[in-house]
Amino acid sequence: MKKHKFSSTRISLFHDGSAEVHHIHESDPKKDVRHAVSDLDGVHDSFQEHLNPEEIEDKLESEGKDPEALEEKVSPGIHQKILELGKE
């Protein structure tokens, strides 16, 4: 599995539920990825496409950490929000 080349990600959230996702390349700003998404599913899709979260989750689990608990620390209520969006 190829490792991604981004050092960080910035997410700007807007009142209508949309967001701007900015994946920052570790060495070349010309390779940054910045795009708009319509909802949290779009943010999730962007992470899947650009960051390979399975690799990150495997690393966290090998260290005895719970990826979902860490996601809740970063964005409290994110799992409940995703469940609610799935019901719409």
N, C-alpha and C positions, 0 to 999 in steps of 0.2 A: 504494500500500500504506500503510495507516495505521500510524503509529509507536505503540508501546506507551507507557504512562504510568507505568511502574514504574522506580524508581531502583536497586533492588537486590533480591536474592533470598537467603533463608536456607533451608538444608536441614538438618533434623535427621534423622540416620540411627539406626535401632534395630536391635538384635541379630537380630530375626527377618527382616530384609531390607526391612521397610517404612520409610517416611520421612514426615516432615511437610514440606511445601513452603510457604514464606511469601514471596509476592511483595509488596514494599513499594511502595506508590504514592508518586510523587514529591512530591505536595503535600497529599493528603487521606487520612489514616489510615483513614477510614471506607471507602475504596475498596481497601484491602489485600485480597489474596486469600490465604487460608490453608486448606489442606486436606491430608488424609492420602492417601498412595498406597501400594500394596501392594509395589511393587518399583521397580527402576531404570527400567523401561519407563514406569511411571507418572510418574516425575520428568521423563523426556524428553517425555512427552505434555503435561505441565503447561507446560514451556518452550515447546513448539510452540504451544499454545493461547494462552498469555498474553504471550509475549515476541517472537514472530515471528523465530525464529533465522535464517531465510533472509536477512533484512535485515542481521543482525549478521555472518553468514558472508560476505556480499557485501562489506561494509565491510572486514573483516579481509583478505580476499583482495585487495581493491584496494590495501591497504597492504603487500602482499607477505607477509602472515602466513598460516600454515597453521592453520585452525580446529581440526582434529583434534589437532595437536601441542599447541595451547593447552589443549584439553580434557584431555589426558593430564597436563599440568602441574597443573591444578586438581584432577583426580581420577585419580591414577595407576592404570592397569589398567582404566579404565572400558570401553574398547573390547573388551578380552578378556572382561570380565564379561558384557557384552551378548551377545557371541558364545556364551558358555557358557549363558546364559539361553535363547537361541534354540534350543539343542539339547535343552532339557528338554521 
